[in-house]
Amino acid sequence: MGVIDSLSAGYRFLGRRMEIVLIPILLDLLIWYAPQFSIAPLFAQLARFYTSAATAPDLPADTGMMAEQVAELLALTGERTNLLQLLINTTVLHVPGLLANLGATGTQAVAQIASWGQALTLVAGFGLIGLLVGVIYLNLLALHLPIGRTPKSTGVGEFLQTVIRHWFMVVLFIVVVAVLLLSAGVPLSIGIGLLTLISPAIGALAMPFFGGLLLLVFFYLYFVTAALILDNLPIQRAMLQSFRLVRNNFWATLGFVIVTNLITIGITMILDRLVAIQPIGVVIAVGINAYIGSGLAMALLVFYRTRVLRAAGEQFELEVAD
């Protein structure tokens, strides 16, 4: 199936199970009404460090200006960061999150986090909960998709066991990727630093190359979570399957990623104005975004699985049951 066919099938399947849309809706409303967990004091400390460095007498003017810009960026980032947004995992598990993407906050109370230990604890806790919610969300989508090797759960207990297993595998996948990136990133960063000392021009050229290489790695791992949840594969096989699928369907996958991201960005820009009409505008915008984002997530599962079936030479039907 092509990109448009996958999108069409995704929304047709979602139309029969609209209750799944409640998960991203409730998450967005939680971000809006629950107390914020702000790390602005911690980023303010970092900003003050760069501000004091920028005023050092022996520092070149260009470097001082750059340090001031970094300080302003850090302060702004801290003010806009709400750790509760980690409950919505849009990157790995494709959970729609309008208010998290916009960085929007309601009129709720703000809890200022001034300890790095407390901040790291909250990041880990909210992150793990966000992964669990995302696994539940994708499993509910996959439960109503008539293709995939994972047996469909017939009861609540069986479904919970499947969710816990997939949650563990997703966490393990993130740890594996982080370790691999750290192992490769440290030597590459040192190499770029040495090149910069030898020739700033060569170092400047090496930095975007490193960024492009990192982006390519994530692109080839795009279908790992779909393989884990739809086909119940172990980590290494899921990564290998994603790599093969992208390699054999490079342009189709690139087209799917571009189209879905353009839809997401375009809808977010449109709904940004609707969010300004509070409170009814927020509720309407969150509902629209949850439906569109859930359809895109379902389309991802359809696109992945139909490509796998086609590669295996299997026949499949995607008729939505009445």
C-alpha positions as CSV (number, residue, x, y, z in Angstrom):
1,M,0.0,0.0,0.0
2,G,1.1,3.5,-0.8
3,V,1.2,6.5,1.5
4,I,-2.2,7.8,0.6
5,D,-3.8,4.3,0.9
6,S,-2.2,3.8,4.3
7,L,-3.5,7.1,5.5
8,S,-7.0,6.3,4.2
9,A,-7.0,2.8,5.8
10,G,-5.7,4.3,9.1
11,Y,-8.6,6.7,9.4
12,R,-11.1,4.1,8.4
13,F,-9.9,1.7,11.1
14,L,-9.8,4.5,13.7
15,G,-13.4,5.5,12.8
16,R,-14.6,2.2,14.2
17,R,-12.8,2.7,17.5
18,M,-13.1,6.4,18.3
19,E,-12.8,5.7,22.0
20,I,-9.0,5.3,21.6
21,V,-8.9,9.1,20.9
22,L,-9.7,9.7,24.5
23,I,-6.2,8.8,25.6
24,P,-4.4,11.7,23.9
25,I,-7.3,14.0,24.7
26,L,-7.0,13.3,28.4
27,L,-3.3,13.6,28.3
28,D,-3.5,17.0,26.7
29,L,-6.1,18.2,29.2
30,L,-3.9,16.9,32.0
31,I,-1.1,19.1,30.7
32,W,-3.5,22.1,30.7
33,Y,-5.2,21.7,34.1
34,A,-2.6,19.9,36.3
35,P,0.1,21.8,38.1
36,Q,3.2,22.5,36.1
37,F,6.6,21.0,37.1
38,S,9.0,23.8,36.0
39,I,12.8,23.6,35.9
40,A,13.2,27.3,35.3
41,P,15.4,27.8,38.4
42,L,17.9,25.1,37.2
43,F,18.1,26.6,33.7
44,A,18.4,30.1,35.3
45,Q,21.6,28.8,37.1
46,L,23.1,27.7,33.8
47,A,22.1,31.0,32.2
48,R,23.8,33.0,34.9
49,F,27.0,30.9,34.4
50,Y,27.0,31.8,30.7
51,T,26.2,35.4,31.4
52,S,29.1,35.7,33.8
53,A,31.4,34.0,31.3
54,A,30.3,36.5,28.6
55,T,31.5,39.4,30.7
56,A,35.0,37.9,31.2
57,P,37.6,40.6,30.2
58,D,39.9,38.2,28.3
59,L,37.0,36.7,26.2
60,P,36.8,37.6,22.5
61,A,33.8,39.8,21.6
62,D,32.2,37.1,19.2
63,T,32.5,34.4,21.9
64,G,31.0,36.7,24.5
65,M,28.0,37.5,22.3
66,M,27.5,33.8,21.6
67,A,27.6,33.1,25.4
68,E,24.9,35.7,26.0
69,Q,22.7,34.2,23.3
70,V,23.1,30.8,24.9
71,A,22.2,32.3,28.3
72,E,19.0,33.8,26.8
73,L,18.1,30.5,25.2
74,L,18.6,28.6,28.4
75,A,16.5,31.0,30.4
76,L,13.7,30.9,27.8
77,T,13.8,27.1,27.6
78,G,13.5,26.7,31.3
79,E,10.5,29.0,31.5
80,R,8.7,27.0,28.8
81,T,9.6,23.5,30.1
82,N,7.0,21.5,32.0
83,L,8.2,18.1,33.0
84,L,4.6,16.8,32.9
85,Q,4.9,16.9,29.1
86,L,7.0,13.8,29.3
87,L,3.8,11.9,29.8
88,I,3.1,12.4,26.1
89,N,5.6,10.4,24.0
90,T,5.2,11.7,20.5
91,T,8.5,10.6,19.1
92,V,8.9,6.9,19.9
93,L,5.3,5.9,20.4
94,H,3.5,8.5,18.2
95,V,1.0,9.7,20.9
96,P,-0.6,13.0,19.7
97,G,0.1,15.9,22.0
98,L,-0.9,19.4,20.9
99,L,-0.2,21.3,24.0
100,A,3.1,19.6,24.6
101,N,4.2,20.5,21.0
102,L,3.1,24.1,21.4
103,G,4.6,24.4,24.9
104,A,1.3,25.8,26.0
105,T,0.4,26.0,29.7
106,G,-2.8,26.8,31.5
107,T,-3.4,28.9,34.5
108,Q,-2.6,26.1,37.0
109,A,-0.1,26.4,39.8
110,V,3.6,26.0,39.2
111,A,5.9,23.8,41.2
112,Q,9.5,25.1,40.9
113,I,12.1,22.3,40.8
114,A,15.3,23.7,42.2
115,S,17.3,20.5,42.7
116,W,19.0,18.5,39.9
117,G,18.4,15.3,41.8
118,Q,14.7,15.9,42.1
119,A,14.5,17.0,38.4
120,L,16.3,13.8,37.2
121,T,13.9,11.7,39.4
122,L,10.9,13.4,37.9
123,V,12.2,13.1,34.4
124,A,12.8,9.3,34.8
125,G,9.4,8.8,36.5
126,F,7.3,10.8,34.1
127,G,9.3,9.4,31.1
128,L,8.6,5.8,32.2
129,I,5.0,6.5,32.8
130,G,4.8,8.3,29.4
131,L,6.3,5.2,27.7
132,L,3.7,3.0,29.5
133,V,0.8,5.1,28.4
134,G,2.2,5.2,24.8
135,V,2.5,1.4,24.8
136,I,-1.1,1.0,26.0
137,Y,-2.2,3.5,23.2
138,L,-0.3,1.7,20.4
139,N,-1.5,-1.7,21.7
140,L,-5.1,-0.5,21.6
141,L,-4.6,0.7,18.0
142,A,-3.0,-2.6,17.1
143,L,-5.7,-4.6,18.8
144,H,-8.2,-3.5,16.2
145,L,-5.9,-3.9,13.2
146,P,-6.5,-7.3,11.5
147,I,-2.9,-7.7,10.5
148,G,0.1,-8.5,12.6
149,R,1.7,-11.5,14.2
150,T,1.0,-10.6,17.9
151,P,-2.0,-12.6,19.0
152,K,-5.0,-10.3,19.8
153,S,-5.7,-10.2,23.5
154,T,-9.0,-11.7,24.5
155,G,-9.2,-10.4,28.1
156,V,-8.0,-7.6,30.4
157,G,-5.4,-9.8,32.1
158,E,-3.9,-11.0,28.8
159,F,-3.9,-7.4,27.5
160,L,-2.1,-6.1,30.6
161,Q,0.6,-8.9,30.3
162,T,1.1,-7.9,26.6
163,V,1.4,-4.2,27.6
164,I,4.0,-4.9,30.3
165,R,6.1,-7.0,28.0
166,H,6.0,-4.4,25.3
167,W,6.7,-1.6,27.8
168,F,9.8,-3.5,29.0
169,M,11.0,-4.0,25.4
170,V,10.5,-0.3,24.4
171,V,12.5,0.8,27.5
172,L,15.2,-1.7,26.6
173,F,15.2,-0.4,23.1
174,I,15.7,3.2,24.2
175,V,18.5,2.1,26.6
176,V,20.3,0.2,23.8
177,V,20.0,3.1,21.4
178,A,21.3,5.6,24.0
179,V,24.3,3.3,24.8
180,L,25.1,2.9,21.1
181,L,24.8,6.6,20.4
182,L,26.9,7.5,23.5
183,S,29.6,4.9,22.4
184,A,29.8,6.4,18.9
185,G,29.0,10.0,19.8
186,V,31.9,10.6,22.3
187,P,34.7,9.6,19.8
188,L,33.0,11.5,17.0
189,S,32.6,14.6,19.2
190,I,36.3,14.4,20.2
191,G,37.3,14.0,16.5
192,I,35.2,17.0,15.5
193,G,36.8,19.0,18.3
194,L,40.2,18.1,17.1
195,L,39.3,19.0,13.5
196,T,38.0,22.4,14.7
197,L,41.3,23.1,16.5
198,I,43.2,22.2,13.3
199,S,40.8,24.0,10.9
200,P,37.6,25.7,12.1
201,A,36.2,25.4,8.5
202,I,36.6,21.7,8.4
203,G,35.2,21.4,11.9
204,A,32.2,23.5,10.8
205,L,31.6,21.1,7.9
206,A,31.9,18.0,10.1
207,M,29.2,19.1,12.6
208,P,26.3,19.0,10.1
209,F,27.6,15.7,8.7
210,F,27.5,14.2,12.2
211,G,23.9,15.6,12.6
212,G,22.9,14.1,9.3
213,L,24.3,10.7,10.2
214,L,22.4,10.8,13.5
215,L,19.2,11.7,11.6
216,L,19.8,8.8,9.2
217,V,20.2,6.3,12.1
218,F,16.8,7.4,13.6
219,F,15.2,7.2,10.2
220,Y,16.3,3.6,9.7
221,L,14.9,2.8,13.2
222,Y,11.6,4.4,12.4
223,F,9.5,1.2,12.5
224,V,11.1,-0.5,15.6
225,T,8.2,0.2,18.0
226,A,5.7,-1.0,15.3
227,A,7.7,-4.2,15.0
228,L,7.8,-4.7,18.7
229,I,4.0,-4.2,19.2
230,L,2.5,-5.5,16.0
231,D,4.9,-8.5,15.5
232,N,6.1,-9.0,19.1
233,L,9.7,-9.3,17.9
234,P,12.7,-9.1,20.3
235,I,14.8,-6.0,20.2
236,Q,17.5,-7.0,17.9
237,R,15.1,-8.5,15.3
238,A,12.8,-5.5,15.5
239,M,15.8,-3.2,14.8
240,L,16.9,-5.4,11.9
241,Q,13.4,-5.6,10.5
242,S,13.1,-1.8,10.6
243,F,16.4,-1.4,8.9
244,R,15.5,-3.8,6.1
245,L,12.1,-2.3,5.6
246,V,13.4,1.2,5.3
247,R,16.3,0.0,3.0
248,N,13.9,-1.8,0.7
249,N,11.2,0.9,0.8
250,F,13.5,4.0,1.2
251,W,11.6,6.5,-0.9
252,A,8.1,5.3,0.1
253,T,9.1,5.5,3.8
254,L,10.6,8.9,3.3
255,G,7.4,10.0,1.6
256,F,5.3,8.7,4.4
257,V,7.5,10.5,7.0
258,I,7.4,13.7,5.1
259,V,3.7,13.7,4.5
260,T,2.8,12.7,8.1
261,N,5.1,15.4,9.5
262,L,3.7,18.0,7.2
263,I,0.2,17.2,8.3
264,T,1.2,17.3,11.9
265,I,3.1,20.6,11.6
266,G,0.3,22.2,9.5
267,I,-2.5,21.1,11.9
268,T,-0.4,22.3,14.9
269,M,0.0,25.8,13.3
270,I,-3.7,26.0,12.6
271,L,-4.8,24.8,16.0
272,D,-2.3,27.2,17.7
273,R,-4.7,30.0,17.0
274,L,-7.7,28.0,18.3
275,V,-5.9,27.3,21.6
276,A,-5.8,31.1,22.2
277,I,-9.7,31.0,22.6
278,Q,-9.9,29.7,26.1
279,P,-11.3,27.4,27.4
280,I,-13.6,26.1,24.6
281,G,-10.9,26.6,21.9
282,V,-8.5,24.5,23.9
283,V,-11.0,21.6,24.2
284,I,-11.9,21.7,20.5
285,A,-8.3,22.0,19.3
286,V,-7.2,19.1,21.6
287,G,-10.0,16.9,20.2
288,I,-9.2,17.7,16.6
289,N,-5.5,17.0,17.1
290,A,-6.1,13.8,18.9
291,Y,-8.2,12.5,16.0
292,I,-5.8,13.5,13.3
293,G,-2.7,12.3,15.2
294,S,-4.4,8.9,16.1
295,G,-5.3,8.4,12.4
296,L,-1.6,9.0,11.5
297,A,-0.5,6.6,14.2
298,M,-2.8,3.9,12.9
299,A,-1.6,4.7,9.3
300,L,1.9,4.1,10.5
301,L,1.0,0.6,11.7
302,V,-0.9,-0.1,8.4
303,F,2.1,1.1,6.3
304,Y,4.6,-0.9,8.3
305,R,2.6,-4.2,8.3
306,T,1.5,-4.2,4.7
307,R,5.1,-3.6,3.6
308,V,6.3,-6.5,5.7
309,L,3.5,-8.7,4.2
310,R,4.3,-7.7,0.7
311,A,8.0,-8.4,1.3
312,A,7.1,-11.9,2.4
313,G,4.8,-12.4,-0.6
314,E,1.7,-12.8,1.6
315,Q,-1.8,-11.7,0.6
316,F,-3.8,-9.5,2.8
317,E,-7.2,-7.7,3.0
318,L,-7.8,-4.4,4.8
319,E,-11.6,-4.3,4.8
320,V,-13.1,-2.6,7.8
321,A,-15.8,-4.8,9.4
322,D,-19.2,-3.3,9.9
